[in-house]
Amino acid sequence: MHRLLVFQHVPHEILGTLDPLLRDAGFRIRYQNFGRQPDALPDLGRYHGLIVLGGPMNCDQVHHYPHLAVEIAAIREAVAARKPVLGICLGAQLLARALGAHVRANPVKEIGWYDVQPTAEGQRDPLFRHFAGTEKIFQWHGDTFEIPDGAVHLASSPDCPNQAFRYGDNVYGLQFHLEVDAPMIHRWLHAPVNRRELDELQGKIDPAHIEAATPDHIEQAKTLGSRVFGEYLRLFQSRHRRIALPSR
């Protein structure tokens, strides 16, 4: 059985549509919820891979969230052990930081549905070849990452050029959210921490507009997510056969 560790930061950011894909493929999932256990020191030794989810904090807030340093160290450990790693939004930024890349504020916040397009390298990537050109994908972020040295730049958007990267053949960072469904987006728009962020933007981003646009884009996004994540699970299962874990 494939054992997967998931780093979670807030209750409303979960695996979403990725969860049933993992369970149907026979994965055993364990969440490490740093919101509930900020002092946790996860042991990656008994897991075949790692997924790092999103959250409202940023990489530089280690003084408020010391577990971010723990996560970066764990990501480095997983990468060094050649275990599959998937970082989503904050998770992608932590992954980039773990690989030595700079993470900074993006010129604008992307909250809602945005065009994302694969790069030339992305069109040849096993996961991103499933993009049919430019796709509308849900986003919620204010920061962005530089592409780490040695990584492949996979996707961009007009307001945020660095949307995804691959490091080696089994480590991916995705700035956007292919794991969401319509109920999940609704919960995010009404989560208190997210409502405060929207209020601080003073009308620059309208949650009602996002809700109204979601039915137009969600089914295609879910189909794309199923294809992209399905490809990653096949890669994950292939890598699993080459990783020996302790028997205890």
TIDO-787896 format. One record per atom (N, C-alpha, C): x, y, z. Coordinates in steps of 0.2 Angstrom, whole numbers, padded with zeros to 4 digits, always signed. Each point is the difference from the previous one (the first is absolute). Layout:
REM TIDO-787896
XYZ ...
REM end
This chain:
REM TIDO-787896
+0004-0006+0000 -0004+0006+0000 +0004+0006+0000 -0001+0005-0004 +0003+0006+0000 -0002+0005+0006 +0005+0002+0003 -0001+0004+0006 +0002+0007-0001 -0005+0005+0001 +0001+0007-0003 -0001+0005+0006 +0005+0004+0001 -0001+0005+0006 -0002+0007-0004 -0005+0003+0004 -0003+0006-0003 +0001+0006+0005 +0003+0005-0001 +0001+0006+0004 -0006+0005-0001 -0004+0001+0005 -0005+0004+0000 +0001+0006+0005 -0003+0006-0002 +0001+0006+0004 -0006+0003+0003 -0006+0000-0004 -0006+0002+0002 -0006-0005-0002 -0005+0000+0004 -0005-0005-0001 -0003+0000-0007 -0001+0006-0003 -0004+0000-0006 +0005-0001-0006 +0006-0001+0001 +0005-0002-0006 +0001-0007+0001 -0003-0004-0004 +0001-0008+0000 +0001-0003-0007 +0001-0006+0000 +0002-0003-0007 -0006+0001-0005 -0006+0001+0002 -0005+0001-0005 -0001-0006-0004 -0001+0001-0007 -0001-0005-0005 +0006-0005+0000 +0006+0002+0002 +0005-0004+0000 -0001-0006+0005 -0004+0001+0005 -0001-0005+0006 -0003-0007-0003 -0005+0001-0004 -0003-0007-0002 +0005-0003-0005 +0003+0004-0004 +0005-0003-0005 +0005-0004+0004 +0003+0003+0005 +0005-0004+0004 -0003-0006+0003 -0006+0000+0003 -0003-0005+0004 -0001-0006-0005 -0003+0002-0006 -0002-0005-0005 +0006-0004-0003 +0006+0004+0001 +0006-0003-0003 +0004-0004+0006 -0003+0000+0006 +0002-0004+0005 +0005+0003+0005 +0000+0007+0000 +0005+0003+0004 -0003+0001+0007 +0004-0001+0005 -0001+0001+0007 +0002+0007+0002 -0004+0004+0002 +0001+0008+0001 +0000+0001+0007 +0005+0004+0002 +0001+0003+0007 +0001+0007-0001 -0005+0004+0003 +0001+0007+0001 +0004+0002+0006 +0005+0005-0001 +0004+0003+0005 -0003+0007+0000 -0005+0001+0005 -0003+0007+0000 +0004+0004+0005 +0004+0005-0003 +0004+0005+0004 -0005+0005+0003 -0006+0001-0002 -0004+0005+0003 -0002-0003+0007 -0001-0006+0001 -0001-0004+0006 +0006-0002+0004 +0005-0001-0003 +0006-0003+0003 +0006+0004-0003 +0001+0007+0002 +0005+0004-0003 +0007-0003+0002 +0001-0004+0006 +0006-0002+0002 +0002-0007-0003 -0004-0002-0004 +0001-0007-0003 +0007-0001-0004 +0003-0005+0001 +0006-0002-0003 -0001-0006-0005 -0003+0000-0005 -0002-0006-0004 +0007-0004-0002 -0001-0006+0000 +0005-0005-0002 -0002-0002-0007 +0004+0001-0005 -0002-0002-0007 +0003-0007-0002 +0003-0003+0005 +0003-0006-0002 -0005-0006-0002 -0006+0001+0003 -0004-0006-0001 -0005+0002-0006 +0001+0005-0004 -0004+0002-0005 +0003+0000-0007 -0004-0001-0005 +0003-0001-0007 +0000+0007-0003 -0004+0005+0002 +0000+0006-0003 -0003+0006+0004 +0000+0006-0002 -0003+0005+0004 -0004+0005-0005 -0005+0003+0003 -0004+0005-0003 +0000+0006+0005 +0001+0006-0002 +0000+0006+0004 -0006+0004-0003 -0005+0001+0004 -0006+0004-0002 +0001+0008+0001 -0005+0004-0001 +0001+0007+0000 -0002+0002+0007 +0000+0007+0001 -0002+0003+0006 +0001+0008-0001 -0003+0004+0005 +0000+0007-0001 +0007+0003+0003 +0004-0003+0003 +0007+0002+0002 +0005+0001-0006 +0006+0003+0001 +0005+0000-0005 +0006-0003+0003 +0005-0001-0005 +0006-0004+0002 +0004+0004+0005 -0001+0007+0000 +0005+0004+0005 -0003+0001+0007 -0006-0003+0001 -0003+0001+0007 +0002-0006+0005 +0006-0002-0001 +0003-0005+0005 -0001+0002+0007 +0001+0006+0002 -0001+0002+0007 -0007-0001+0002 -0005+0001-0004 -0007-0002+0002 -0001-0007-0001 +0003-0003-0004 -0002-0007-0002 +0007-0004+0000 +0003-0002+0005 +0006-0003+0000 +0000-0007-0004 -0006-0003+0000 +0000-0006-0004 +0002+0000-0007 -0001+0007-0003 +0002+0000-0007 +0008-0002-0001 +0004+0002+0005 +0007-0002-0001 +0000-0008+0001 -0004-0003+0004 +0000-0007+0000 -0002-0003-0006 -0005+0003-0004 -0003-0003-0006 +0006+0001-0006 +0003+0005+0000 +0005+0001-0005 +0006-0005+0001 +0002-0001+0006 +0005-0006+0001 -0003-0006-0002 -0006-0002+0002 -0003-0006-0002 -0001-0001-0008 -0001+0006-0003 -0001-0001-0008 +0007-0001-0002 +0005+0003+0002 +0007-0001-0002 +0002-0008+0001 -0002-0002+0006 +0001-0007+0001 -0003-0005-0005 -0006+0002-0001 -0004-0004-0005 +0003+0000-0007 +0002+0006-0002 +0003+0001-0007 +0007-0004+0000 +0004+0001+0005 +0006-0004+0000 -0001-0007+0000 -0005-0003+0003 -0002-0007+0000 -0003-0002-0007 -0001+0005-0004 -0003-0002-0007 -0007-0002+0001 -0004+0002+0005 -0007-0002+0001 -0004+0005-0004 -0006-0002-0003 -0004+0005-0003 -0002+0005+0005 +0000+0007-0003 -0003+0005+0004 -0004+0005-0004 -0006+0002+0002 -0004+0004-0003 -0002+0006+0004 +0002+0006-0002 -0002+0006+0004 -0005+0004-0003 -0005+0002+0003 -0006+0004-0003 +0000+0007+0004 +0000+0005-0004 -0001+0007+0002 +0006+0001+0006 -0002+0001+0006 +0005+0001+0005 +0005-0006+0000 -0002-0006-0001 +0004-0006-0001 +0005+0001-0005 -0002+0003-0006 +0005+0001-0006 +0005+0005+0002 -0002+0005+0004 +0005+0005+0002 +0005-0002+0005 -0003-0005+0005 +0005-0003+0005 +0005-0005-0004 -0003-0003-0005 +0004-0004-0004 +0006+0004-0003 -0002+0005-0003 +0005+0005-0004 +0005+0002+0005 -0002+0002+0006 +0004+0002+0005 +0005-0005+0002 -0003-0006+0001 +0004-0006+0002 +0006-0002-0005 -0002+0002-0007 +0005-0001-0005 +0005+0006-0001 -0001+0005+0004 +0005+0006+0000 -0003+0006-0004 -0006+0000-0002 -0003+0005-0004 -0003+0005+0004 +0000+0007-0003 -0003+0005+0004 -0008+0000-0001 -0003+0002+0006 -0007+0000+0000 -0002+0008+0002 -0004+0003-0004 -0002+0007+0001 -0007+0002-0001 -0002+0006+0001 -0007+0002-0001 +0000+0000-0008 -0006-0002-0002 -0002+0001-0007 -0002+0007-0001 +0001+0003-0006 -0003+0007-0001 -0007+0001+0001 -0004-0005-0001 -0007+0000+0001 -0002-0007+0004 -0006+0001+0003 -0002-0007+0003 -0005-0003-0005 +0001-0006-0001 -0005-0004-0005 -0004-0004+0005 -0007+0002+0000 -0005-0003+0004 -0006-0001-0005 -0001-0006-0002 -0006-0002-0005 +0003-0004-0005 -0004+0001-0006 +0002-0004-0006 +0004+0004-0005 +0006-0003-0002 +0005+0003-0004 +0003-0004-0005 +0002+0003-0006 +0003-0004-0005 +0007-0003+0002 +0001-0006-0001 +0006-0003+0001 +0002-0004-0006 +0006+0001-0003 +0003-0003-0006 +0006-0004+0001 +0001-0006-0003 +0006-0003+0001 +0006+0003-0004 +0006+0000+0002 +0005+0002-0004 +0002-0005-0005 +0005+0001-0004 +0002-0004-0005 +0002-0007+0003 +0004+0001+0006 +0002-0006+0004 -0006-0004+0003 -0005+0004+0002 -0006-0003+0003 -0004-0004-0005 +0000+0002-0006 -0003-0004-0005 +0003-0007-0001 +0006+0000+0002 +0003-0007-0001 +0000-0004+0007 -0002+0003+0005 +0000-0003+0007 -0006-0005+0000 +0001-0006+0004 -0005-0005+0000 -0006+0003+0003 +0000+0004+0005 -0006+0003+0003 -0003+0006-0004 +0004+0004-0002 -0003+0007-0003 -0002-0001-0008 +0002-0006-0003 -0002-0001-0006 -0007-0001-0001 -0004-0001+0006 -0007+0000+0000 -0004+0006-0001 +0004+0006+0001 -0003+0006-0001 -0002+0001-0007 -0006+0003-0002 -0002+0001-0007 +0002+0007-0001 +0006+0002+0000 +0002+0007-0001 -0002+0004+0007 -0002+0006-0001 -0002+0004+0006 -0006-0003+0004 +0000-0001+0006 -0005-0002+0004 -0002+0004+0006 -0006+0001+0001 -0003+0004+0006 +0001-0004+0006 +0004+0002+0005 +0002-0004+0006 -0001+0005+0006 -0003-0003+0006 -0001+0004+0006 +0007+0001+0003 +0000+0006+0003 +0006+0003+0003 -0002+0003+0007 +0005+0000+0005 -0001+0004+0006 +0007+0001+0003 +0003+0005-0003 +0007+0002+0003 +0002+0007-0001 +0005+0002+0004 +0003+0007+0000 +0007+0000-0001 +0003-0006+0001 +0007-0001-0001 +0002-0004-0006 +0006+0000-0002 +0002-0004-0006 +0007-0002+0001 +0003-0005-0003 +0006-0003+0000 +0005+0001-0006 +0006+0000+0001 +0005-0001-0006 +0000-0007-0001 +0002-0002-0007 +0001-0006-0002 +0007-0003+0003 +0000-0005+0004 +0006-0002+0003 +0005-0002-0005 +0006+0001+0002 +0006-0003-0005 -0001-0007-0001 +0001-0002-0006 -0001-0007-0002 -0007-0002-0001 -0005+0004+0001 -0007-0002-0001 -0002+0002-0007 -0006-0003-0002 -0003+0002-0007 -0006+0004+0001 +0000+0006-0003 -0006+0004+0000 -0006-0002-0004 -0006-0002+0003 -0005-0003-0003 -0006+0004-0002 -0002+0005+0003 -0006+0004-0001 +0001+0007+0002 -0004+0004-0003 +0000+0007+0002 -0007+0003-0001 -0001+0006+0003 -0007+0004-0001 +0003+0007-0001 -0005+0004-0003 +0002+0007-0002 +0003+0004+0006 -0003-0001+0006 +0002+0004+0006 +0005-0003+0004 +0001-0007-0001 +0005-0003+0004 +0003-0005-0004 +0006+0002-0003 +0004-0005-0005 +0002-0007+0002 +0001+0000+0007 +0002-0007+0003 -0005-0003+0003 -0004-0005-0004 -0006-0003+0003 +0002-0007+0002 +0005-0003-0003 +0001-0007+0002 +0007-0002-0003 +0003-0005+0004 +0007-0003-0002 +0000-0007+0002 +0005-0003-0003 +0002-0007+0001 +0007+0000+0002 +0002-0004+0005 +0007-0001+0002 +0001-0008+0000 +0005-0001-0004 +0001-0008-0002 -0006-0002-0003 -0002-0006+0001 -0006-0003-0004 -0006-0002+0005 +0001+0002+0007 -0006-0002+0004 -0001+0006+0005 +0002+0006-0001 -0001+0005+0005 -0003+0006-0004 -0006+0002+0002 -0004+0005-0003 -0003+0005+0004 +0001+0007-0002 -0003+0005+0004 -0005+0004-0004 -0006+0000+0002 -0006+0003-0004 -0003+0006+0004 +0001+0006-0002 -0003+0006+0003 -0007+0000+0000 -0004-0003-0004 -0007+0000-0001 -0003-0006+0003 -0007+0000+0000 -0004-0005+0004 -0004-0004-0005 +0003-0006-0002 -0004-0004-0004 -0004-0005+0004 +0001+0000+0007 -0004-0005+0004 -0006+0003+0002 -0003+0006-0002 -0006+0002+0003 -0006-0002-0004 -0006+0000+0004 -0006-0001-0003 -0004+0006+0002 -0007+0000-0002 -0004+0006+0001 -0001+0001+0007 -0002-0005+0004 -0001+0001+0008 +0006+0002+0003 +0006-0002-0002 +0006+0002+0003 +0002+0008-0001 -0002+0002-0006 +0001+0007-0002 -0005+0004+0004 -0006-0002+0001 -0005+0003+0004 +0003+0001+0008 +0003-0005+0002 +0002+0000+0007 +0006+0005+0001 +0004+0000-0005 +0006+0004+0000 -0002+0007+0000 -0005+0002-0004 -0002+0007-0001 -0004+0002+0007 -0002-0004+0004 -0003+0001+0006 +0004-0001+0006 +0006-0003+0000 +0004-0001+0005 +0002+0007+0003 +0000+0000+0007 +0001+0007+0003 +0007+0003-0002 +0005-0004+0000 +0007+0003-0002 +0000+0002-0007 -0004-0003-0005 +0000+0002-0007 -0004+0006-0001 -0006+0000+0004 -0004+0006+0000 +0004+0006+0002 +0004+0000+0005 +0004+0005+0002 +0004+0003-0005 +0003-0005-0004 +0005+0002-0005 -0004+0003-0006 -0006-0002-0002 -0004+0003-0005 -0002+0007+0002 -0002+0001+0007 -0002+0006+0002 +0006+0005+0000 +0006-0002+0001 +0006+0004+0000 +0001+0003-0008 -0002-0004-0005 +0001+0002-0006 -0005+0005-0003 -0005+0002+0005 -0004+0006-0001 -0004+0000-0007 -0003-0006-0002 -0004-0001-0006 +0004-0001-0006 +0007-0001+0000 +0004-0002-0006 -0002-0007-0003 -0002-0004+0005 -0002-0007-0002 -0007-0001+0003 -0005-0002-0004 -0007-0001+0002 -0001-0007+0001 -0002-0002+0006 -0001-0007+0001 -0007-0003-0003 -0004+0005-0001 -0006-0002-0004 +0001-0002-0007 +0005+0004-0003 +0002-0001-0007 +0003-0007+0000 +0004-0002+0005 +0003-0006-0001 -0005-0006+0001 -0004+0001+0004 -0006-0005+0001 -0004-0001-0006 -0001+0006-0004 -0004+0000-0006 +0004-0004-0006 +0007+0001+0000 +0004-0003-0005 +0001-0007+0001 +0000-0002+0006 +0002-0007+0002 -0004-0005-0005 -0007+0000+0000 -0003-0005-0004 +0002+0000-0008 +0003+0005-0002 +0002+0000-0007 +0007-0003-0001 +0004-0001+0005 +0007-0003+0000 +0001-0006+0003 -0004-0002+0005 +0002-0005+0005 +0000-0007-0003 -0004-0002-0004 +0000-0006-0003 +0006-0002-0004 +0002+0005-0004 +0006-0001-0004 +0006+0000+0004 +0000+0004+0005 +0006+0000+0005 +0000-0007+0004 -0006-0003+0002 +0000-0006+0003 +0003-0006-0005 -0002+0001-0006 +0002-0005-0005 +0008+0000-0001 +0002+0007-0001 +0007+0001+0000 +0004-0003+0006 -0003+0002+0006 +0003-0002+0006 +0001-0008+0000 -0006-0003-0002 +0000-0008+0000 +0006-0003-0004 +0001+0004-0006 +0005-0003-0005 +0007+0002+0003 +0001+0006+0002 +0007+0002+0003 +0002-0004+0006 -0005-0001+0005 +0002-0004+0006 +0000-0007-0001 -0004-0002-0005 +0000-0008-0002 +0007-0001-0003 +0003+0004-0004 +0006-0001-0002 +0006+0000+0005 -0001+0004+0005 +0004+0001+0006 +0000-0007+0004 -0006-0002+0001 -0001-0006+0004 +0004-0006-0004 +0000+0000-0006 +0003-0006-0004 +0008+0001+0001 +0002+0006+0000 +0007+0001+0001 +0002-0002+0008 -0005+0002+0004 +0001-0001+0007 +0001-0008+0001 -0005-0004-0003 +0000-0007+0001 +0006-0003-0003 +0003+0003-0005 +0006-0003-0003 +0006+0001+0005 +0000+0006+0003 +0005+0002+0004 +0000-0004+0007 -0006-0002+0002 -0001-0004+0006 +0003-0007-0001 +0000-0002-0005 +0003-0007-0001 +0008+0000+0001 +0003+0006-0001 +0007+0001+0001 +0002+0003+0007 -0004+0001+0004 +0001+0002+0007 -0001-0005+0005 +0005-0002+0004 +0000-0005+0005 -0001+0004+0007 -0005-0001+0004 -0002+0003+0006 +0002-0005+0006 +0001+0002+0006 +0001-0004+0006 -0006-0005+0000 +0001-0006+0003 -0005-0005+0000 -0004+0001+0007 +0003+0003+0005 -0003+0001+0006 -0007+0004+0000 
REM end
